[in-house]
Amino acid sequence: MAMAVTRDKSERSPERLLTVREASEILSVHPNTVRVWSDDGLLPAYRIGPRRDRRFKLEDVESLLRG
C-alpha cells in the first residue's frame, strides 16, 4: 500500500530565483534595464556563482510591477 507524503509548511522547498532574462520578460524591458535597476537598488538582486550572476525573487519583480 502506497503512503501519501505530506509536507509540513516548514519543509517548503526553496523558492526559484529568476534570471535577468526572465525578470526582463516579466517586466517587458530590456535585460540591461533590469541590470541598471539592480545596480541602482530599485530591484534587489542575489549574486550567485563564480561569475556573480544576478537572480531575482519573483515577489520582488511583482512588487516593482505594482509600483
Sequence and secondary structure as in RCSB ss.txt:
>XXXX:A:sequence
MAMAVTRDKSERSPERLLTVREASEILSVHPNTVRVWSDDGLLPAYRIGPRRDRRFKLEDVESLLRG
>XXXX:A:secstr
        GGG     EE HHHHHHHHTS HHHHHHHHHTTSS  EEETTTTEEEEEHHHHHHHHH 
